[in-house]
Amino acid sequence: MELATAARTINATGYGYISSWALLTACERRLFDHLPARADELQEISSDVDLIETLLHVLAEAGLVVRADGIWQQPPEMARLLVGENAYADYLGGQVLQQMTPRLTLGLTGENMLARVLAEPDSRTGYEGWFADAEEANAYQTSQFAGSLGPAKAIAHALPDPGGRVLDLGGGWGAIARSILECHEIDVDVVDFESVVTSAPPVDDRVHFLPGNALDPSTWPTDTNGVAYEGAVLSYLFSSIPGDSHEPLLDALAERDMNWIAVHDFMVGSGRHAAAWSLQHAVFVPGHRSRSADEISDLLRSRGYEVVTNRSIVDEMTTLVVGVRE
């Protein structure tokens, strides 16, 4: 490697936070909803034309916007993701900027939380403590729901064709449950903290929200109206709970004779963003353990499941592993 290449690699990582900061702020301010426009037409975003122009140049260098004849606009594919209600912008400007990023950096306490946790791993409190605050839980779920609608459809289509009820553990406001219902026309029960499920938006009565704890099988419904569960979905659950809970959780599902188990999460070795998100969760989830897709597959096989799916859902970020009872 040449010295100049090494320097560019270091700078791309070291200064990448500036582009991220620009994107997250643009999402929070709904900048993309106002395009196409000239910089001086974006008074609602900022009265400082030079400031907004500079921000747009940063976004352009990242490939998010383009300028032609002084007019800033987005390629159609970018606009599809970042413009309008329930756009990915809601997730980036809400959960990532306002909640996740401060917990990794300096926002909440003024100290480097990654450095603190490296020195004091027992200082982490996890999701249960975080979601004890109903307002925090609601803010998180609002943006998480918006960001999960697209991946949820891909997950639903990738599941074994369910013929019976599905259990969605830690399913939040039910983005995946809603997609499973739409795709397969079956009932789905979502189990999550009471502060989460009581604020979930209305949905078809075949999606049921039940207060409980994904780590405590005694709080799970074992059946509903006499119909046993056929399969279980664990989306973003392994990254959100202590690592020593993973195997007991799979054991509990296997003991309930689930025909299939689907694990969707950030899995290290599946792309640079997968590792980055695993790190972000590791900063505040006590006992966090990053796992690879191969590890998840081995855990399912050791419990009598044949792995039939191991595929990317969000490119360079999340992976879906599905095991079917042999």
Secondary structure in CASP SS format (residue, H / E / C, confidence):
PFRMAT SS
TARGET T0000
AUTHOR 0000-0000-0000
METHOD secondary structure of the structure
MODEL  1
M C 1.00
E C 1.00
L H 1.00
A H 1.00
T H 1.00
A H 1.00
A H 1.00
R H 1.00
T H 1.00
I H 1.00
N H 1.00
A H 1.00
T H 1.00
G H 1.00
Y C 1.00
G H 1.00
Y H 1.00
I H 1.00
S H 1.00
S H 1.00
W H 1.00
A H 1.00
L H 1.00
L H 1.00
T H 1.00
A H 1.00
C H 1.00
E H 1.00
R C 1.00
R C 1.00
L H 1.00
F H 1.00
D H 1.00
H H 1.00
L C 1.00
P C 1.00
A E 1.00
R C 1.00
A H 1.00
D H 1.00
E H 1.00
L C 1.00
Q C 1.00
E C 1.00
I C 1.00
S C 1.00
S C 1.00
D C 1.00
V H 1.00
D H 1.00
L H 1.00
I H 1.00
E H 1.00
T H 1.00
L H 1.00
L H 1.00
H H 1.00
V H 1.00
L H 1.00
A H 1.00
E H 1.00
A C 1.00
G C 1.00
L C 1.00
V C 1.00
V E 1.00
R E 1.00
A E 1.00
D C 1.00
G C 1.00
I E 1.00
W E 1.00
Q E 1.00
Q C 1.00
P C 1.00
P H 1.00
E H 1.00
M H 1.00
A H 1.00
R H 1.00
L H 1.00
L H 1.00
V C 1.00
G C 1.00
E C 1.00
N C 1.00
A C 1.00
Y H 1.00
A H 1.00
D H 1.00
Y H 1.00
L H 1.00
G H 1.00
G H 1.00
Q H 1.00
V H 1.00
L H 1.00
Q H 1.00
Q H 1.00
M H 1.00
T H 1.00
P H 1.00
R H 1.00
L H 1.00
T C 1.00
L C 1.00
G C 1.00
L C 1.00
T C 1.00
G C 1.00
E C 1.00
N C 1.00
M H 1.00
L H 1.00
A H 1.00
R H 1.00
V H 1.00
L H 1.00
A H 1.00
E C 1.00
P H 1.00
D H 1.00
S H 1.00
R C 1.00
T C 1.00
G H 1.00
Y H 1.00
E H 1.00
G H 1.00
W H 1.00
F C 1.00
A C 1.00
D C 1.00
A H 1.00
E H 1.00
E H 1.00
A H 1.00
N H 1.00
A H 1.00
Y H 1.00
Q H 1.00
T H 1.00
S H 1.00
Q H 1.00
F H 1.00
A H 1.00
G H 1.00
S H 1.00
L H 1.00
G H 1.00
P H 1.00
A H 1.00
K H 1.00
A H 1.00
I H 1.00
A H 1.00
H H 1.00
A H 1.00
L C 1.00
P C 1.00
D C 1.00
P C 1.00
G C 1.00
G C 1.00
R E 1.00
V E 1.00
L E 1.00
D E 1.00
L E 1.00
G C 1.00
G C 1.00
G C 1.00
W C 1.00
G C 1.00
A H 1.00
I H 1.00
A H 1.00
R H 1.00
S H 1.00
I H 1.00
L H 1.00
E H 1.00
C H 1.00
H H 1.00
E C 1.00
I C 1.00
D C 1.00
V E 1.00
D E 1.00
V E 1.00
V E 1.00
D E 1.00
F C 1.00
E H 1.00
S H 1.00
V H 1.00
V H 1.00
T C 1.00
S C 1.00
A C 1.00
P C 1.00
P C 1.00
V C 1.00
D C 1.00
D C 1.00
R C 1.00
V E 1.00
H E 1.00
F E 1.00
L E 1.00
P E 1.00
G C 1.00
N C 1.00
A C 1.00
L C 1.00
D C 1.00
P H 1.00
S H 1.00
T H 1.00
W C 1.00
P C 1.00
T C 1.00
D E 1.00
T E 1.00
N C 1.00
G C 1.00
V E 1.00
A E 1.00
Y E 1.00
E E 1.00
G E 1.00
A E 1.00
V E 1.00
L E 1.00
S E 1.00
Y C 1.00
L C 1.00
F H 1.00
S H 1.00
S H 1.00
I C 1.00
P C 1.00
G H 1.00
D H 1.00
S H 1.00
H H 1.00
E H 1.00
P H 1.00
L H 1.00
L H 1.00
D H 1.00
A H 1.00
L H 1.00
A H 1.00
E H 1.00
R C 1.00
D C 1.00
M C 1.00
N C 1.00
W E 1.00
I E 1.00
A E 1.00
V E 1.00
H E 1.00
D E 1.00
F E 1.00
M C 1.00
V C 1.00
G C 1.00
S C 1.00
G C 1.00
R H 1.00
H H 1.00
A H 1.00
A H 1.00
A H 1.00
W H 1.00
S H 1.00
L H 1.00
Q H 1.00
H H 1.00
A H 1.00
V H 1.00
F H 1.00
V C 1.00
P C 1.00
G C 1.00
H C 1.00
R C 1.00
S C 1.00
R C 1.00
S C 1.00
A H 1.00
D H 1.00
E H 1.00
I H 1.00
S H 1.00
D H 1.00
L H 1.00
L H 1.00
R H 1.00
S C 1.00
R C 1.00
G C 1.00
Y E 1.00
E E 1.00
V E 1.00
V E 1.00
T E 1.00
N E 1.00
R E 1.00
S E 1.00
I C 1.00
V C 1.00
D C 1.00
E C 1.00
M C 1.00
T E 1.00
T E 1.00
L E 1.00
V E 1.00
V E 1.00
G E 1.00
V E 1.00
R E 1.00
E C 1.00
END
